[in-house]
Amino acid sequence: MTQQDHGSQAAFDPDSAAEQPAGALAALIASIEAEITELQFPRFGRDDALNLGLLLVELGKIGNLPIAVDITKGEHVLFHVALEGATPDNEHWVKAKQRTAARYEEPSLLVGLRGRLGGGRIEDNAWFDQSRYAAHGGSFPIYVEGVGAVATVTVSGLPQKADHDLVVRALREIHASMRLG
């Protein structure tokens, strides 16, 4: 099921303190799990990182989005930029979300959502170091078929679901171009 398929249902809003629609959390988790399955790349090198980063810059400029963008492989920063309106706080969020996605080898939004399945939040656990990690949407591992997670792409500056969706949009475009080329 794709993100578009959920349009007819009430969606889970990870930023809302209000009561959420029944089944919305499970539906969003399933949607992100489907994105992971869909977005398995045949390869991912430095040129691919540059193309992905530049696409995110283009999308950010078109939408006049105040975002920071980061693509990191291990400890190696492959691409990093802060667009107009991004703040130093976005740098903290980029690093914290990136560490979460790299540590769990899952999208940072998914880590946070799974933490809510029991009714709490992952941040409520003493072992979750909020000074280093953030289980908020916006960082997505880059998975290579037969290898696993090889890098992360992170966006910060929008509400967490919008950060996540922007990353997924760009990953889908790059993924499609690799399949065609």
C-alpha positions in Angstrom: 0.0 0.0 0.0 1.5 3.4 -0.9 1.2 6.7 0.8 -1.5 7.7 -1.7 -3.6 4.7 -0.7 -4.0 6.1 2.8 -5.6 9.4 1.5 -9.1 8.2 2.2 -8.3 7.3 5.9 -7.7 9.6 8.7 -3.9 9.8 9.0 -1.8 9.5 12.2 -0.2 12.8 13.1 2.9 12.2 15.1 3.0 15.9 16.2 -0.5 15.9 17.7 -1.3 15.4 21.3 -5.0 14.8 20.4 -6.6 11.4 20.3 -5.7 9.7 17.0 -8.1 7.8 14.8 -8.2 4.0 15.5 -5.8 2.1 13.4 -4.0 5.2 12.1 -0.7 4.4 13.9 -0.6 0.9 12.6 -1.5 2.1 9.1 1.3 4.7 9.1 3.8 2.1 10.3 2.7 -0.3 7.5 3.1 2.5 5.0 6.6 3.2 6.1 7.5 -0.5 6.1 6.2 -0.6 2.5 8.4 2.4 1.6 11.5 0.4 2.9 10.6 -2.5 0.7 10.0 -0.3 -2.3 13.1 1.8 -1.9 15.9 -0.8 -2.3 18.6 0.6 -4.5 20.8 -1.3 -7.0 23.7 0.8 -5.8 24.5 4.1 -4.0 27.7 6.0 -4.6 29.0 9.5 -4.3 27.4 10.6 -7.6 24.1 9.2 -6.4 24.4 11.1 -3.1 25.1 14.3 -5.1 22.1 13.7 -7.3 19.8 13.0 -4.3 21.1 16.1 -2.4 20.7 18.4 -5.4 17.2 17.0 -6.0 16.3 17.8 -2.3 17.8 21.3 -2.8 15.7 21.8 -5.9 12.5 20.6 -4.1 13.3 22.8 -1.2 13.8 25.9 -3.3 10.7 25.3 -5.4 8.6 25.0 -2.2 10.6 27.8 -0.4 11.2 25.3 2.4 13.5 26.3 5.3 15.3 23.0 5.4 18.7 21.5 6.1 19.7 18.4 4.1 22.3 15.8 4.9 23.5 12.6 3.3 26.0 10.7 5.4 27.7 7.3 5.0 29.1 6.1 8.3 31.0 9.1 9.6 31.5 10.5 6.1 29.3 13.5 5.1 28.6 13.1 1.4 26.2 16.1 1.1 25.1 18.9 3.5 23.4 22.2 3.0 21.1 24.6 4.8 18.6 26.5 2.7 17.3 30.0 3.4 15.3 30.0 6.6 17.0 26.9 8.1 18.4 27.6 11.6 21.2 26.2 13.8 18.6 24.1 15.5 18.0 22.2 12.3 21.7 21.1 12.5 21.0 19.5 15.9 17.9 17.8 14.5 19.7 16.5 11.4 22.5 14.9 13.5 20.1 13.4 16.1 17.7 12.0 13.5 20.6 10.8 11.3 22.1 8.9 14.3 18.7 7.3 15.0 18.2 6.1 11.5 21.8 4.8 11.3 21.6 3.1 14.7 18.4 1.3 14.1 18.8 1.0 10.3 15.2 2.2 9.9 13.6 5.5 9.2 13.7 7.8 12.2 9.9 8.3 12.0 9.4 4.5 12.1 11.6 4.2 15.2 9.4 6.9 17.0 6.1 5.4 15.8 7.0 1.8 16.9 7.9 3.3 20.3 4.2 4.5 20.6 2.7 1.0 19.9 2.4 0.3 23.7 0.9 3.7 24.3 4.1 5.5 25.4 7.1 7.0 23.5 10.6 5.7 23.0 11.8 8.9 24.5 10.2 7.8 27.8 12.8 5.1 28.2 15.8 6.0 30.3 18.1 4.2 27.8 17.1 6.5 24.9 19.6 9.3 25.0 17.7 12.4 23.7 20.9 14.4 23.6 22.2 12.1 20.8 19.1 10.6 19.2 15.7 11.9 17.9 12.9 9.5 17.0 11.3 12.1 14.8 10.7 11.9 11.0 13.1 13.1 8.5 16.0 10.6 8.3 15.7 7.5 6.0 18.4 4.9 5.5 19.5 4.3 2.0 19.2 0.5 1.4 21.2 -1.3 -1.3 19.7 -4.6 -2.5 21.6 -7.5 -1.0 23.6 -5.2 1.3 21.3 -3.3 3.6 21.6 0.2 4.9 24.7 2.0 3.5 23.9 5.6 4.2 21.3 8.0 5.5 19.5 11.0 4.0 18.1 13.5 6.4 15.9 16.6 6.2 15.1 19.0 9.0 13.0 22.1 9.1 9.4 21.0 8.6 7.0 19.1 10.8 8.4 15.6 11.1 5.9 13.9 8.8 6.6 16.5 6.1 10.4 16.0 6.5 9.8 12.3 6.1 7.6 12.7 3.1 10.0 15.0 1.3 12.8 12.5 1.8 10.7 9.7 0.5 9.6 11.8 -2.6 13.2 12.4 -3.5 14.3 8.8 -2.9 11.5 7.6 -5.2 12.6 10.0 -8.0 16.2 8.9 -7.7 15.2 5.2 -7.4 13.0 5.5 -10.6 15.9 7.2 -12.5 18.3 4.4 -11.5 15.8 1.7 -12.7 15.4 3.5 -16.0 19.1 4.1 -16.5 
